[in-house]
């Protein structure tokens, strides 16, 4: 299963990820994202990819686990 990750060195706390993924992302008192659920089921991938692409700081990424033989 894929996972949503935040690169904290890039994040500026714009909050766009929260607006696009309210069921997966909350924000702390300074406006930085807090992942409520980092796992991304197949049915939610399109929305998560859209949020990753829209992040103005390029701080979000969708990680795909390596294939097992």
N, C-alpha and C positions, 0 to 999 in steps of 0.2 A: 504494500500500500504506500502511496506517495505521501510526503510530508511537506508542510509549509514551514519555511524557516525565515527568520529575520536576521539580517546582517546589522548588528547594533552599531558598527562603526560607520555605517552609511545612513542610518535612519535619522531623519530630522523631525519626526513627530508631526507630519502633515495631517495624519488621520484619514487619509483617503482609503487605506486598507480597511479601516473600521466601517466607513461608509459603504464600501463595496462588499464586505464580508462580515456583516454584523453578527452572524451566528458563529463565526470562528475567531473574531478579533474583538477585544475590548481595549480600552486605553487606560493608562494609569493617570495619576493626578497631573502629570506634566504633558499629557497628550501622546505618550509613546505607546506602541502596541503591546498588548499582552495577549498571547495566543491562548484562547479558550480550548481549542481542539486543533492540534497541529496535523492530525491525520486527515488525509483527503481521500474519501471514497471515490470510485470511478464516476459516479453521478454528479459530483461537485467539481470535477476537474476544470470544466469550462469556465466557471465563475472565478475559480482560484487563478487560473492562467490569465484571465482578464485583469485581475487585481495586481498580479505580478508585473504585467506589462504596463499598467497604469501608474505604478509607484514612481513618483517624481525623483526620488533619491536612489532608485534601483536597489532598494534594501530588502525586497522580498524575493524569494526563490522557491521553486517547487523542486524538491529532491525526489528522484526516483531511485528506489533501492536497486542494487545490482541484481541481475538475473541469476538465479541459482541453477546450477547444472542438473 
